[in-house]
Amino acid sequence: MSAGNEATAASATESAAVESATMSATELAQLTLSELIAKLEPIPEPTPISYFPETPIWLWLAAGLACILLLLAWLSRRRWRARAYRRTALAELRHTDDVAAMANILRRAALAAYPRDEVAGLIGEEWLAFLDGTLAHRHEKRLEVKGEDSPDEARVEAHFRTPVGRVLLSASYVGDADLSSMTRDAAELRSLVERWVRDHRVDGAREAA
């Protein structure tokens, strides 16, 4: 094909393209807005984002976090069950004004918290000293009693070795007349016993067992 023929063909092709474009524009101008919207091509949707971790380290982190949460839940439940004797004793104390009953509740709580061979044989001043020694003291005003066994023995805060606390020693042996006089101190004694049940110190491993 000669150069002249090629030029003519190219010119004809260009003219046809312009005419087609002009016709298309003319046709589009005649369409309504709703028809134009109907002819729009839909926007392609993006590729969905995967929620699955793409690297193994996130899997290990998720597994570690799940293990930590399970451990915390297990420890919390274990501690809650280990403190059941405290909740039981406090509930019983709220429903009694009887001094002898308070003494029995206190003794049962101590036996539940500590080894029996350390608690069962304690009587008199030894029992009161044990209660004072295991109570977690949180108040600024303190009455301190120095140990008599050794001049160098550390001072121990005295709460049960007071007139109110000593009522526990005779509550089970006095008559009705004397017991009625003790009842006047029942509210203060119950507050002291409740404090011991709630705050006494126990080895964490022992209480969690």
C-alpha positions in Angstrom: 0.0 0.0 0.0 1.3 3.4 -0.9 2.0 6.2 1.5 -0.9 8.2 0.1 -3.3 5.3 0.7 -2.1 4.8 4.3 -2.7 8.5 5.1 -6.2 8.3 3.7 -7.1 5.3 5.7 -5.8 6.8 8.9 -7.7 10.0 8.3 -10.9 8.0 7.7 -10.4 6.0 10.9 -9.9 9.2 12.9 -13.0 10.8 11.4 -15.0 7.7 12.3 -13.8 7.8 15.9 -14.6 11.5 16.3 -18.1 10.9 14.8 -18.7 8.0 17.2 -17.6 10.1 20.1 -19.8 12.9 19.0 -22.7 10.6 18.7 -22.2 9.1 22.1 -22.0 12.6 23.7 -25.2 13.5 21.9 -26.9 10.4 23.0 -25.8 10.9 26.6 -27.1 14.5 26.5 -30.5 13.2 25.7 -30.6 10.9 28.8 -32.3 11.7 32.1 -30.4 11.8 35.4 -31.8 8.5 36.5 -30.8 6.9 33.2 -27.3 8.3 33.5 -27.0 6.9 37.1 -28.2 3.5 35.8 -25.3 3.5 33.3 -22.7 4.2 35.9 -20.3 1.3 36.5 -20.3 0.1 40.1 -17.3 0.9 42.2 -15.2 -2.3 42.7 -15.3 -3.5 46.3 -12.0 -3.6 48.1 -10.4 -6.9 49.0 -11.9 -8.1 52.4 -9.6 -7.6 55.3 -8.7 -10.9 57.0 -9.2 -11.0 60.8 -6.8 -13.9 61.0 -3.3 -12.9 62.0 -0.9 -13.0 59.1 2.2 -13.7 61.3 2.7 -16.5 63.9 3.9 -14.1 66.6 0.3 -12.7 67.0 -0.9 -16.3 67.5 1.6 -16.8 70.2 0.7 -13.5 71.9 -3.0 -14.4 71.7 -2.4 -17.8 73.2 -0.2 -16.3 76.0 -2.9 -13.7 76.8 -5.6 -16.4 77.0 -3.4 -18.5 79.4 -2.8 -15.5 81.6 -6.5 -14.7 81.8 -7.3 -18.3 82.6 -4.7 -18.3 85.3 -6.0 -15.1 86.9 -9.6 -16.5 86.8 -8.4 -19.8 88.5 -6.5 -17.9 91.2 -9.4 -15.6 91.9 -11.8 -18.5 92.2 -9.3 -20.4 94.4 -8.9 -17.4 96.7 -12.7 -16.9 96.8 -13.2 -20.5 97.9 -10.4 -20.4 100.4 -12.0 -17.4 102.1 -15.3 -19.1 102.5 -14.8 -19.6 106.2 -14.4 -15.9 106.6 -17.7 -15.2 104.9 -19.5 -17.8 106.9 -18.2 -16.5 110.2 -19.1 -12.9 109.4 -22.6 -13.9 108.4 -23.0 -15.7 111.7 -21.7 -12.8 113.7 -24.2 -10.4 112.1 -27.1 -12.5 113.5 -26.0 -12.9 117.1 -25.5 -10.9 120.2 -24.6 -13.9 122.3 -21.0 -13.6 123.7 -20.6 -17.4 124.0 -21.6 -17.8 120.4 -19.1 -15.2 119.3 -16.4 -17.0 121.1 -17.3 -20.3 119.3 -17.5 -18.6 115.9 -14.0 -17.1 116.5 -12.6 -20.4 117.5 -14.0 -22.2 114.5 -12.6 -19.5 112.2 -9.2 -19.8 113.7 -9.3 -23.6 113.3 -10.2 -23.2 109.6 -7.4 -20.7 109.0 -4.5 -22.3 110.8 -3.3 -25.9 111.5 -5.3 -27.5 114.2 -2.2 -28.4 116.3 -1.3 -24.7 116.5 -4.7 -23.5 117.6 -6.7 -26.3 119.3 -4.6 -26.3 122.5 -4.6 -22.5 123.0 -6.4 -21.3 126.1 -6.4 -18.2 128.3 -3.8 -15.6 127.7 -2.1 -17.7 125.1 -5.3 -17.7 123.1 -5.7 -13.9 123.4 -2.0 -13.4 122.5 -2.5 -15.6 119.4 -5.5 -13.5 118.3 -3.5 -10.3 118.8 -0.5 -11.7 117.0 -2.4 -12.8 113.9 -4.5 -9.7 113.6 -3.5 -7.4 110.8 -3.5 -4.0 112.5 -4.5 -1.1 110.4 -5.4 1.6 112.9 -3.1 4.4 114.2 -4.3 4.3 117.8 -2.7 1.2 119.3 -2.4 -0.3 122.8 0.8 -2.2 122.9 1.8 -5.0 125.3 5.4 -6.1 125.7 6.0 -9.8 125.9 6.8 -11.1 129.3 8.9 -14.0 128.2 11.8 -12.0 127.0 12.7 -8.3 127.6 13.8 -8.0 124.0 10.6 -9.4 122.6 8.9 -7.1 120.1 5.9 -5.3 121.2 2.6 -6.7 120.0 -0.5 -4.6 119.6 -3.2 -5.6 122.2 -6.8 -5.8 121.2 -8.0 -9.0 122.7 -5.9 -8.6 125.8 -8.2 -5.8 126.9 -11.3 -5.9 129.2 -13.5 -6.4 126.2 -11.4 -9.1 124.6 -11.0 -11.0 127.9 -14.8 -11.5 128.0 -14.1 -14.4 125.5 -12.3 -16.3 128.2 -15.2 -16.5 130.6 -18.2 -16.4 128.2 -18.7 -20.2 128.3 -18.4 -20.6 132.1 -20.3 -17.7 133.7 -23.9 -17.8 134.9 -26.8 -16.0 133.5 -26.5 -13.0 135.8 -22.8 -12.4 134.9 -23.6 -13.1 131.2 -26.2 -10.4 131.2 -23.6 -7.9 132.3 -21.3 -9.1 129.5 -24.0 -8.4 127.0 -23.3 -4.7 127.4 -20.0 -5.2 125.7 -21.4 -7.4 123.0 -21.5 -4.8 120.3 -17.8 -3.8 120.9 -16.8 -7.4 121.2 -18.6 -8.3 118.0 -16.8 -5.5 116.2 -13.5 -6.8 117.4 -14.2 -10.4 116.4 -15.5 -9.3 113.0 -12.3 -7.4 112.5 -10.2 -10.4 113.3 -12.2 -12.7 111.0 -11.9 -10.2 108.2 -8.3 -9.0 108.6 -6.3 -11.8 110.3 -3.1 -12.7 108.5 -2.8 -16.1 106.9 0.0 -17.5 104.8 -1.2 -17.1 101.2 -0.3 -20.6 100.2 -2.0 -22.1 103.2 -5.2 -20.1 102.7 -5.3 -20.9 99.0 -4.9 -24.6 99.5 
